[in-house]
Amino acid sequence: MIKKRFANIFLCSILLSSNCLWGQEGEHTQEVFDLVLEQLDSTKFPMSQLKEKPISVIFFLSPECPLCENYSLTIRTLREQFSDDSVAFYGIFSGKYFSRELIQTYLATYNPQVIPLLDPTYQTKTLLEANVTPEAFVIDALGTQLYRGSIDNWIPALGKKRTVITRHYLRDVLHASLTGDEIPYTQTKAVGCFIE
């Protein structure tokens, strides 16, 4: 019994030292490739298509969340900045609370320039443990989660806004991912509307 306990402690120390825990070198989330979501026209979208790009950014969005409206320009700017076909941008709408028409209206009005995907049974939300909108996830072609959290530090808490954005989390993570530099952030706290 004592030997087994020491063996478990030794194994845990190896895992800790090898950065296998979430928030170190990234969490492996290959299971996301097994999911099949829907597009607005009801066609199926196998998430295995994320393997076709070196980097994929998944935003959890809501058509009625004010922060999703406010961040649409930032998302579109990031899409344009990283438009060399190395990064794909997806917007996931979880649950059945919002109609396809409402989602389409949001996309047409605010134009975040993401590939919209429907997640009616919360598969992706559950797997990635997403909580709020907008929340961003960066995943590479191997299924490693490189980052999750806020787009930047404009909103430190609900009801509070910075006059000057001093941390561009997502932009810096994408830049580092594509240049081979050390990723500056693996997780920040996302602030926004709870996923319904």
Disulfide bonds with the S-S distance in Angstrom:
Cys65-Cys193 2.27
